[in-house]
Amino acid sequence: MHNATGRPGKQAGVETDVRAAIAAERRELAGLFKGLSADEWNAPSLCEGWRVREVVAHMSMGFRLSLPATLGELVKARGNLHRMTDRVARRDAAAHSVGELSAFLRDNADHPWTPPVGGFVAALGHDVVHGLDVTVALGLDRRVPEERLRFLLDDIKPSGLKFFGVDLRGVRLCAEDMDWSYGSGAPVYGAAQDLLLLAFGRRLAHGRLRGEPGSRFTFTGR
């Protein structure tokens, strides 16, 4: 029996808000992807080795593959999740038109898929971060709404950083466009959505971060 604190109701309300954010993000990204040029669809993303086409194909994998099909693909990949997702993304990117890839997101805006760990906040992170993998790489000035970023930034934890191979020892992330920081040590300043990308293991172009440790999280040559 629930106690009288009202916490279960609050949790349900947060879940409703997160699911609404997921649906809005998917619809907005679907509209943006639909308007990309052929060159943009074939341009590199922030996901190493993937073009925009593979990223968008991967974003809808959870909607299109049943659990048995997903497990079958995992078996084919000898249990290696990264190998499995890479193979499926490349296969589906080649098999579907760009219109179909965009429509998969739009038509499944309210789909209840969640990753194996993390629930609906992780599902929102999947959409937002992969969307940024595309828009940042293409130089598009899309700003993720602050309330969506807040759900994700407030959910950053050591286990997630470890999963993405991010070492923030001695570093404090400080958002310049909203009231948020994480960690302790030498500050790294940047836009909130850029710091989110950093926390998800992405490297950013030189000049997007400020602060001495920022060079640890940048790449050169593109």
C-alpha positions as CSV (number, residue, x, y, z in Angstrom):
1,M,0.0,0.0,0.0
2,H,1.3,3.5,-0.9
3,N,2.1,5.9,1.9
4,A,0.5,9.3,2.2
5,T,3.4,11.3,0.8
6,G,1.9,11.4,-2.7
7,R,5.2,10.3,-4.2
8,P,3.7,7.6,-6.5
9,G,1.4,10.2,-8.0
10,K,4.3,12.5,-8.5
11,Q,6.3,9.8,-10.2
12,A,3.4,9.0,-12.5
13,G,3.2,12.7,-13.4
14,V,6.9,12.9,-14.2
15,E,6.6,9.8,-16.4
16,T,3.7,11.4,-18.3
17,D,5.8,14.5,-18.8
18,V,8.8,12.5,-20.1
19,R,6.6,10.5,-22.5
20,A,5.2,13.8,-23.8
21,A,8.7,15.1,-24.3
22,I,9.7,11.9,-26.2
23,A,6.7,12.2,-28.5
24,A,7.4,15.9,-29.2
25,E,11.1,15.2,-29.9
26,R,10.4,12.4,-32.3
27,R,7.9,14.4,-34.3
28,E,10.2,17.5,-34.5
29,L,13.1,15.4,-35.6
30,A,11.1,13.5,-38.1
31,G,10.1,16.8,-39.7
32,L,13.7,18.0,-39.7
33,F,15.0,14.8,-41.2
34,K,12.4,14.9,-43.9
35,G,13.8,18.2,-45.1
36,L,17.4,17.1,-45.4
37,S,19.1,17.0,-48.7
38,A,20.6,13.8,-50.2
39,D,24.1,15.1,-49.4
40,E,23.1,15.7,-45.8
41,W,21.6,12.2,-45.4
42,N,25.0,10.8,-46.6
43,A,27.1,13.1,-44.5
44,P,29.0,11.8,-41.4
45,S,27.4,12.1,-38.0
46,L,28.9,12.4,-34.5
47,C,28.5,8.6,-34.2
48,E,31.8,7.3,-35.4
49,G,31.5,5.4,-38.7
50,W,27.8,6.2,-39.2
51,R,26.3,8.7,-41.7
52,V,23.1,10.5,-40.9
53,R,21.3,7.7,-42.7
54,E,22.6,5.0,-40.2
55,V,21.8,7.2,-37.2
56,V,18.2,7.7,-38.2
57,A,17.8,4.1,-39.1
58,H,19.1,3.1,-35.6
59,M,16.8,5.5,-33.9
60,S,13.7,3.5,-34.9
61,M,15.2,0.0,-34.4
62,G,13.4,-0.5,-31.2
63,F,10.0,0.2,-32.8
64,R,10.5,-2.1,-35.8
65,L,12.2,-5.1,-34.3
66,S,10.3,-7.4,-31.9
67,L,12.1,-8.8,-28.9
68,P,12.6,-12.2,-30.5
69,A,14.0,-10.5,-33.6
70,T,16.3,-8.4,-31.5
71,L,17.6,-11.4,-29.6
72,G,18.1,-13.2,-32.9
73,E,20.2,-10.3,-34.2
74,L,22.2,-10.4,-31.0
75,V,22.9,-14.1,-31.4
76,K,24.1,-13.4,-35.0
77,A,26.5,-10.8,-33.5
78,R,27.7,-13.4,-31.0
79,G,26.3,-11.4,-28.1
80,N,28.1,-8.2,-29.0
81,L,25.5,-5.4,-28.7
82,H,27.7,-2.8,-30.5
83,R,28.3,-5.2,-33.4
84,M,24.6,-6.0,-33.5
85,T,23.3,-2.4,-33.6
86,D,26.0,-1.4,-36.2
87,R,25.0,-4.3,-38.5
88,V,21.3,-3.6,-38.2
89,A,21.7,0.2,-38.7
90,R,23.7,-0.3,-41.9
91,R,21.3,-3.0,-43.2
92,D,18.2,-0.9,-42.5
93,A,19.8,2.4,-43.8
94,A,20.3,0.6,-47.1
95,A,16.9,-1.1,-47.2
96,H,14.7,1.9,-46.6
97,S,14.2,5.3,-48.3
98,V,14.9,8.5,-46.5
99,G,11.2,9.2,-46.4
100,E,10.6,5.8,-44.8
101,L,13.3,6.4,-42.2
102,S,11.8,9.8,-41.2
103,A,8.3,8.3,-41.1
104,F,9.3,5.5,-38.7
105,L,10.0,8.2,-36.1
106,R,6.9,10.3,-36.8
107,D,4.6,7.3,-36.9
108,N,6.0,5.9,-33.7
109,A,6.1,9.1,-31.7
110,D,4.1,7.6,-28.9
111,H,5.7,4.1,-29.0
112,P,6.4,2.9,-25.4
113,W,9.9,1.4,-26.3
114,T,12.6,1.9,-23.7
115,P,16.2,0.7,-23.6
116,P,17.1,-2.3,-21.4
117,V,18.1,0.1,-18.6
118,G,16.9,3.5,-17.7
119,G,13.2,3.5,-18.6
120,F,11.5,6.5,-20.3
121,V,14.3,9.0,-19.4
122,A,16.8,6.7,-21.2
123,A,14.4,6.6,-24.2
124,L,14.3,10.4,-24.3
125,G,18.1,10.4,-24.1
126,H,18.3,8.0,-27.0
127,D,16.2,10.4,-29.2
128,V,17.7,13.6,-28.0
129,V,21.4,12.6,-28.3
130,H,21.0,10.8,-31.6
131,G,19.2,13.9,-32.9
132,L,22.1,16.0,-31.8
133,D,24.5,13.5,-33.5
134,V,22.8,14.6,-36.7
135,T,22.2,18.3,-36.2
136,V,25.5,19.2,-34.6
137,A,27.4,17.3,-37.2
138,L,25.5,19.1,-40.0
139,G,25.9,22.5,-38.4
140,L,22.1,22.9,-38.0
141,D,21.1,25.4,-35.3
142,R,18.5,23.3,-33.5
143,R,18.1,23.9,-29.8
144,V,16.7,21.1,-27.7
145,P,14.0,22.6,-25.4
146,E,15.4,23.2,-21.9
147,E,12.8,21.0,-20.2
148,R,13.9,18.0,-22.2
149,L,17.6,18.7,-21.5
150,R,16.8,19.1,-17.8
151,F,15.3,15.5,-17.6
152,L,18.6,14.2,-19.1
153,L,21.1,16.4,-17.4
154,D,19.6,15.7,-14.0
155,D,19.8,12.0,-14.7
156,I,23.6,11.9,-15.3
157,K,25.3,9.5,-12.9
158,P,28.6,7.7,-12.6
159,S,27.3,4.4,-14.0
160,G,26.1,6.1,-17.2
161,L,29.4,8.0,-17.6
162,K,31.3,4.7,-17.2
163,F,29.1,3.0,-19.8
164,F,29.9,5.7,-22.4
165,G,33.6,5.7,-21.4
166,V,33.6,9.3,-20.1
167,D,36.2,10.3,-17.5
168,L,35.1,13.4,-15.6
169,R,37.6,13.1,-12.8
170,G,38.7,16.6,-11.8
171,V,36.2,18.2,-14.1
172,R,33.1,20.2,-13.4
173,L,30.6,20.6,-16.3
174,C,29.0,24.1,-16.2
175,A,26.1,25.0,-18.6
176,E,26.2,28.5,-19.9
177,D,22.6,28.7,-21.0
178,M,20.8,27.2,-18.0
179,D,21.4,26.7,-14.3
180,W,23.1,23.3,-14.2
181,S,26.5,21.9,-13.3
182,Y,27.9,18.4,-12.6
183,G,31.1,17.2,-10.9
184,S,33.9,19.0,-9.1
185,G,37.2,20.4,-10.2
186,A,38.3,22.5,-13.1
187,P,35.3,24.0,-15.0
188,V,34.4,23.2,-18.6
189,Y,31.8,25.6,-19.9
190,G,29.5,25.0,-22.9
191,A,25.9,25.0,-24.1
192,A,23.8,22.5,-22.1
193,Q,23.2,20.3,-25.1
194,D,26.9,20.2,-25.9
195,L,27.6,19.1,-22.3
196,L,25.0,16.4,-22.7
197,L,26.8,15.1,-25.8
198,L,30.0,15.1,-23.8
199,A,28.4,13.1,-21.1
200,F,27.2,10.5,-23.7
201,G,30.7,10.0,-24.9
202,R,30.7,12.3,-28.0
203,R,33.7,14.5,-28.9
204,L,32.9,18.0,-30.0
205,A,34.6,20.4,-32.5
206,H,37.2,22.8,-31.2
207,G,35.7,26.0,-29.9
208,R,32.4,24.5,-28.6
209,L,33.8,24.2,-25.1
210,R,35.6,26.6,-22.8
211,G,38.0,25.8,-20.0
212,E,41.3,24.1,-19.9
213,P,40.1,20.5,-19.6
214,G,37.8,21.0,-22.6
215,S,40.5,19.8,-25.0
216,R,40.0,16.3,-23.5
217,F,36.6,16.2,-25.1
218,T,37.2,17.7,-28.5
219,F,38.4,16.3,-31.8
220,T,40.4,17.8,-34.6
221,G,40.3,17.5,-38.4
222,R,36.6,18.1,-39.1
